[in-house]
Amino acid sequence: MKHIIILGDGMSDEPIAAYGGKTPLQMANKPHIDWLAKNGQSGLLKTVPESMHPGSEIANMAVLGYDVEKVFEGRGVLEAASMGVELQPGDLGMRCNLICVEDEKIKNHSAGHISNEEAEELIRFLDEKLGNDKIKFYSGVSYRHLLVIKDGVKDFACTPPHDVPGTPFVNCLPKAKTDAAEATSDLVTDLILKSQELLKDHPVNLKRKAAGKDPGNSVWPWSPGYKPAMPTLKEMFGIENSAVISAVDLIHGIGVYAGMKVIHVEGATGLYDTNYEGKAQAAIDALKENDFVYLHIEASDEAGHEGDVELKTKTIEYLDQRVVKYILEETAKMDEDVAIAILPDHPTPCALKTHTRDAVPFTIYKPGGEADAVEVYDEFDPRNGIFGTLQGDEFIRAFLK
């Protein structure tokens, strides 16, 4: 039997009073996802340990069965692997957002979802002005970039910008946890402040402001770490051939360390306008050559960060009608049975505009398998599922069983 996980990033939510106490999952018209729940077996999965921040890096690694408290190093180092940046011993890698600061407050974590081309120009400019033999900026996708500091010390606190929209940025600057990290923490703070001076009148940002768009007028590095020592899926679970499909470097980077084939899909944006059909087709093609496929869809998470309930509901409907429907149709034609799991990595409630560590609902469908009592897929009915609440590698072991 082959296996595919369909991961709707940040898809789960909390009841919203303005919408009759329903969540986007409950409001969405999603007959194919509900079919999986009705014909499969469900439960809840605790993806984020209490000791850790509820980031997508932690949660996606947990879905894949990693003991994140042992192997997680940082988000930037995972993205570096996807970007082809080979970190050397002592290299400190950090995710480096381009953000929008307005009236001294963090307006958003994404610089208004700046385009790849605009972001690349800004990051290249910053590297020319601020980079040296110790500091290097690498451009990634949209607002997601990489900062590498040679011989940096990682023991300092960095606030993810998506956690603090509307907060004065000075309240969120890095803070050293040890004396040894003071110099690195101060360096990152200095880079943030200098970037704001350099970017405020850059032609890219002047053009964006003239068009009514948010400028990318500050960098925001966070999640420092070193190159991790992560076992592959083959080493952990005996999965011989696997593939990962996503629009974002983070998931591709996890895939690199997991020993998965990284598949890029043209038009995959990580937003509501992503190439859903292309990603679904890529997943089917990958299943023909691999035993295990991890299909990651980012759109619902971004809608949650924007606090846009209707957009988040629409992204779930797009996932259902443009991805899950096709995968159900095509896997039914295959000679070998395909097990399908669907779940988010973490909730991204629209009211909070950030992640929480609440357990997420999952459904596992195996052709010919026995169904449990769950009728629909949302945050509540799967609580009655046969699996109860799982954690650690219990989900993926149940899925692969």
Secondary structure, DSSP 8 states (H G I E B T S, - for coil): -EEEEEEETT-----BGGGTTB-HHHHS--HHHHHHHHHSEEEEEE-S-TTS---HHHHHHHHTT--HHHH---HHHHHHHHHT----TTEEEEEEEEEEEETTEEEESSTTT--HHHHHHHHHHHHHHH--SSEEEEEEETTEEEEEEET----EE---GGG-TTSBGGGGS-EESSGGGHHHHHHHHHHHHHHHHHHTT-HHHHHHHHTT-----EEEEEEEE-------HHHHH---SEEEE-SSHHHHHHHHHHT-EEE--TT--SSTTS-HHHHHHHHHHHHHH-SEEEEEE-HHHHHHHHT-HHHHHHHHHHHIIIIIHHHHHHHTTSSS-EEEEEE-SS---TTTTS-----EEEEEE-TT----S--S-SSSGGGGSTT-EEETTHHHHHHH-
